[in-house]
Amino acid sequence: MSNPTRAELLGPLLKSVSRSFYLTLNVLPAGMRDPVGLAYLLARAADTIADTSLISPGKRMELLLSFRSQVNGVPDSDALTAIRAEVASQQIDSEEKLLLESLEPALAVLSQFEELDREAVREIVATLTEGMEFDLRTFPDENSGRIIALQEFAELDQYTYMVAGCVGVFWTKMTYAHVPETFTDPPALVMDRGVRLGKALQMTNVLRDCGKDLRIGRCYLPAMMLARWDLEPQDLLSPDMSLRARPVLFELVRKALDHFRAGIEYTLSLPALFVRLRLACLWPILIGLETVSLLVDNDRWLDPAKVSKIRRGDVYRILAVSVPMVASDRLVRMWTERLIARIEARMKELWGDSDPFAPKKSVAQSK
């Protein structure tokens, strides 16, 4: 696939790099598939540029900003050559290498889109790359041996918007454009719920990947939250600290569950007859909630060798069971509310009846 066609880019290549997300893409209405698929490819290419640790953070930043300019329509063949030479050559994964070598035809496909789709793809890639830029500016070189933490929850909240919440905006715009008269609720409310669905999924990713991220110097758990439990980012490198850090996990899980509830309402605001769109929203919600359930049960959630990841068989079970029930608001609510209730009950069981989000007083304070 030396110079892939549009069909090859948005077919075999997209499938090879998107893995489970391709299942969601595959059920989308026809008009949405190409812009959503191409946005995913471009975002994945940007992510690869930002994450290639064999290249210095400064050089990655330069290449990332150059790539963003290319997506925005600023022609520069030398920039694509530099990405191929400096980033593609470092890839062990052959699919990632092929993706980076296919940027020129991918950008050509983007230029062929209708203006609304083209601008929406450019906007989402710009925001996602701002999130990647945030990572490169905020955190140290992966090999420095240092760890830097976000300071406040507001920073984490903004980060989850830049790398996932903005996808809710893009997804909603694409739905309105290609499947008119879908959402039954007011547009502003729908957009807010779409943003919150994206944030829920990214919050889940942050908690699931915490152990791995710590080892490359990135602590997305806010330092102010850790400090309330006399914890510092460096402490979290020990998997044995998982239980001690559990209150921070639970507090962030509670915030994620609130976002998931908004995501469920987002899904149910789609009329029941739009089965494909409902499934595309419901699948990541169900997989996300199952992942959160595993996290809450995981006594070593900070251990990168004990990642809370649902099994492939469970993914297939979710796909199979959801199809016959997705058109029923009642059944979808029952399923998702049962999952949320199980998570909340488990947190209460593990932490008791006291408020798990308020640090316990020391002996001195209680006197």
C-alpha positions in Angstrom: 0.0 0.0 0.0 2.7 2.5 -1.1 0.2 5.2 -2.0 -3.2 4.2 -0.6 -6.4 5.2 -2.2 -9.3 6.8 -0.3 -10.9 3.4 0.0 -7.7 1.8 1.3 -7.1 4.6 3.8 -10.6 4.5 5.3 -10.8 0.7 5.0 -7.9 -1.7 5.7 -5.5 1.0 7.1 -8.1 2.5 9.4 -9.1 -0.9 10.6 -5.5 -1.9 11.3 -4.8 1.1 13.6 -8.2 1.7 15.2 -8.8 -1.9 16.5 -11.8 -1.8 18.8 -12.9 1.7 17.7 -13.4 0.4 14.2 -16.4 -1.5 15.5 -18.0 1.8 16.4 -17.0 3.4 13.1 -18.5 0.4 11.2 -22.0 0.9 12.6 -22.1 4.7 11.9 -24.5 5.9 9.2 -22.7 6.1 5.8 -22.4 9.8 5.6 -20.5 10.1 8.9 -18.0 7.3 8.4 -15.5 9.0 6.1 -15.1 12.3 8.1 -15.1 10.5 11.5 -12.7 7.8 10.1 -10.3 10.4 8.6 -10.4 12.5 11.8 -9.4 9.3 13.7 -6.5 8.6 11.3 -5.1 12.1 11.5 -5.5 12.2 15.3 -3.7 8.8 15.6 -0.9 10.1 13.4 -0.5 13.2 15.6 -0.6 11.0 18.7 2.2 8.9 17.3 4.3 12.0 16.6 3.8 13.3 20.2 4.5 9.9 21.8 7.7 8.8 20.0 10.0 8.9 22.9 13.2 8.3 20.9 12.8 11.8 19.6 13.3 14.7 22.0 10.2 16.5 23.3 11.3 19.7 21.7 11.6 18.1 18.2 8.3 16.3 18.7 6.6 19.6 19.5 8.1 21.1 16.3 6.8 18.2 14.2 3.4 18.2 15.9 2.9 21.9 15.3 4.0 21.5 11.7 1.6 18.6 11.3 -1.3 20.7 12.6 -0.5 23.4 10.0 -0.6 20.8 7.3 -4.0 19.6 8.5 -5.2 23.3 8.5 -4.3 23.5 4.8 -0.8 25.1 4.9 1.1 23.2 2.1 4.6 22.2 3.1 6.0 19.0 1.4 9.2 19.3 3.4 7.2 19.0 6.6 5.7 15.7 5.5 9.1 14.5 4.4 10.5 15.3 7.9 7.7 13.4 9.6 8.4 10.4 7.5 12.1 10.6 8.0 12.2 11.3 11.7 9.0 9.6 13.1 8.0 6.9 10.7 11.5 5.4 10.8 11.3 5.0 14.6 8.1 2.9 14.5 8.2 -0.7 15.5 4.5 -1.1 14.7 4.2 -1.5 10.9 0.7 -0.1 10.8 1.8 3.1 12.6 4.7 3.4 10.2 2.4 2.9 7.2 0.0 5.6 8.6 2.8 8.1 8.9 3.9 7.3 5.4 0.3 7.8 4.2 -0.2 11.4 5.4 0.0 13.0 2.0 -2.9 10.9 0.5 -4.8 11.4 3.8 -4.5 15.1 3.6 -5.6 14.9 -0.1 -8.8 13.1 1.0 -9.4 15.8 3.6 -9.2 18.5 0.9 -11.9 16.6 -1.1 -14.5 16.8 1.7 -17.4 19.2 1.7 -16.5 22.4 3.5 -18.5 21.6 6.7 -16.8 18.2 7.1 -13.4 19.6 6.2 -13.6 22.4 8.8 -15.0 20.0 11.4 -12.1 17.6 10.9 -9.6 20.4 11.1 -11.2 21.8 14.3 -11.2 18.4 16.1 -7.6 17.7 15.1 -6.5 21.1 16.2 -8.0 20.7 19.6 -6.7 17.2 20.1 -3.2 18.3 19.2 -3.5 21.1 21.8 -4.0 18.3 24.3 -0.9 16.6 23.0 1.0 19.9 23.1 -0.2 20.3 26.7 1.4 16.9 27.6 4.7 17.9 25.9 4.8 21.2 27.7 3.7 20.0 31.1 5.5 16.8 31.7 9.2 15.9 31.6 11.1 13.8 29.1 10.0 10.2 29.5 13.6 9.2 30.4 14.3 12.0 32.9 13.4 9.9 36.0 11.2 12.8 37.2 7.5 12.9 37.8 5.3 16.0 37.4 1.7 16.1 38.5 -1.2 18.3 37.5 -2.0 20.6 40.3 -5.7 21.0 40.5 -8.8 19.1 39.3 -9.6 22.0 36.9 -6.4 21.1 35.0 -7.4 17.5 34.6 -10.9 18.6 33.6 -9.5 20.9 30.9 -7.2 18.1 29.8 -10.0 15.6 29.4 -11.8 18.1 27.3 -8.9 18.7 25.0 -8.2 15.0 24.4 -11.7 13.6 24.5 -14.5 16.0 25.4 -14.0 17.9 22.2 -14.7 14.6 20.3 -18.2 14.9 21.7 -18.6 18.3 20.0 -17.2 16.9 16.7 -19.4 13.8 17.0 -22.5 15.9 17.6 -21.8 18.3 14.7 -21.3 15.3 12.4 -24.6 13.8 13.6 -26.6 17.0 13.0 -24.9 17.4 9.6 -25.4 13.9 8.3 -28.4 12.6 10.1 -30.7 15.6 10.5 -33.6 15.6 13.0 -31.9 13.1 15.3 -31.4 14.5 18.8 -34.7 15.3 20.6 -33.3 17.6 23.2 -32.1 21.2 22.8 -28.8 21.5 20.9 -26.9 23.2 23.8 -27.9 20.5 26.2 -27.0 17.8 23.7 -23.6 19.3 23.1 -22.8 19.6 26.8 -23.8 15.9 27.3 -21.6 14.9 24.3 -18.6 16.7 25.9 -19.3 15.0 29.2 -19.4 11.6 27.6 -16.0 12.2 26.1 -14.7 13.3 29.5 -16.1 10.2 31.2 -14.2 7.9 28.7 -10.9 9.8 29.1 -11.2 9.9 32.9 -11.5 6.1 32.7 -8.4 5.9 30.5 -6.5 8.2 32.9 -7.3 6.0 35.9 -6.7 2.7 34.0 -3.3 3.8 32.7 -2.1 5.6 35.8 0.7 3.1 36.6 2.1 3.2 33.1 1.9 7.0 32.8 3.7 7.5 36.2 6.7 5.6 34.8 7.1 8.0 32.0 6.9 11.0 34.4 3.2 11.9 34.0 0.8 12.1 37.0 -2.6 13.1 35.9 -3.9 12.7 39.5 -4.0 16.3 40.8 -1.3 17.0 43.4 -3.9 18.9 45.6 -6.1 15.7 45.7 -3.1 13.6 46.6 -1.9 16.0 49.3 -5.2 15.6 51.1 -4.1 12.0 51.8 -0.5 12.9 52.5 0.6 11.5 49.1 3.1 12.7 46.6 3.3 11.6 43.0 6.5 9.7 43.6 4.7 7.6 46.2 2.4 6.2 43.5 5.3 4.3 41.8 4.9 1.6 44.4 2.0 -0.7 43.6 1.7 -1.3 47.3 0.3 2.3 47.6 -2.8 1.3 45.6 -4.9 0.9 48.7 -3.7 4.0 50.4 -4.4 6.0 47.2 -7.8 4.4 46.8 -9.7 7.5 48.1 -8.3 9.5 45.2 -9.3 6.8 42.8 -12.8 6.8 44.3 -13.2 10.6 44.1 -12.3 10.6 40.4 -14.5 7.6 39.7 -17.4 9.5 41.3 -16.8 12.4 38.9 -16.5 10.0 36.0 -19.8 8.4 36.9 -21.5 11.8 36.8 -20.2 12.3 33.3 -21.3 8.8 32.3 -24.8 9.6 33.4 -24.8 12.6 31.1 -23.5 10.3 28.3 -26.4 7.9 28.8 -28.8 10.8 28.4 -26.9 11.8 25.3 -27.5 8.3 23.9 -31.2 8.2 24.8 -31.9 11.6 23.3 -31.4 9.8 19.9 -34.7 8.4 18.7 -35.0 4.6 19.1 -35.1 4.1 15.4 -31.5 5.4 15.0 -30.1 2.1 16.1 -26.6 2.6 14.6 -26.0 5.9 16.2 -27.3 4.6 19.6 -25.0 1.6 19.4 -22.0 3.8 18.5 -22.6 5.8 21.7 -23.7 2.9 24.0 -20.8 0.6 23.3 -18.0 2.9 24.7 -20.3 3.7 27.7 -20.8 0.0 28.6 -17.1 -0.9 28.0 -16.1 2.2 30.1 -18.4 1.3 33.0 -17.2 -2.3 33.0 -13.6 -0.9 33.1 -14.5 1.4 36.0 -15.9 -1.6 37.8 -12.7 -3.5 37.4 -10.7 -0.5 38.6 -12.7 -0.2 41.8 -12.2 -3.9 42.5 -8.5 -3.8 41.7 -6.4 -3.7 44.9 -3.3 -3.0 42.8 -4.7 -0.5 40.3 -1.4 1.4 40.3 0.5 -1.7 39.2 1.2 -1.5 35.4 1.3 -5.3 35.4 -2.3 -5.4 36.8 -4.1 -3.1 34.4 -7.9 -3.1 34.7 -8.8 -4.1 31.2 -11.9 -5.9 30.2 -11.5 -9.2 28.3 -12.2 -9.5 24.6 -14.9 -12.0 25.4 -16.7 -9.5 27.5 -16.5 -6.9 24.7 -18.2 -9.4 22.4 -20.8 -10.1 25.0 -21.6 -6.4 25.3 -21.9 -6.1 21.5 -24.2 -9.1 21.3 -26.5 -8.3 24.1 -26.8 -4.6 23.3 -28.1 -5.0 19.8 -31.5 -6.4 20.6 -32.1 -3.9 23.6 -30.6 -0.7 22.3 -33.9 0.6 20.9 -35.5 0.3 24.4 -34.9 3.3 26.7 -36.1 1.2 29.6 -33.7 -1.6 29.0 -30.7 0.7 28.3 -31.4 2.5 31.6 -31.8 -0.7 33.5 -28.5 -2.0 32.2 -26.4 1.2 32.7 -28.0 2.1 36.1 -27.3 -1.5 37.3 -23.6 -1.1 36.4 -23.4 2.3 38.1 -25.2 1.1 41.2 -22.8 -1.9 41.4 -19.8 0.4 41.2 -21.2 2.8 43.9 -22.1 -0.1 46.2 -18.7 -1.5 45.9 -17.0 1.8 46.7 -19.2 2.1 49.8 -18.5 -1.5 50.8 -14.7 -0.9 50.5 -14.7 2.5 52.3 -17.6 2.1 54.7 -20.4 4.5 55.4 -18.3 7.6 56.1 -17.6 10.1 53.3 -14.7 8.5 51.4 -13.9 11.9 49.8 -13.1 13.7 53.0 -9.7 12.9 54.6 -10.0 11.2 58.0 -8.9 13.2 61.0 -5.7 12.3 62.7 -5.7 11.4 66.4 -4.4 14.8 67.2 -7.1 16.5 65.3 -9.9 14.5 66.8 -9.0 15.5 70.4 
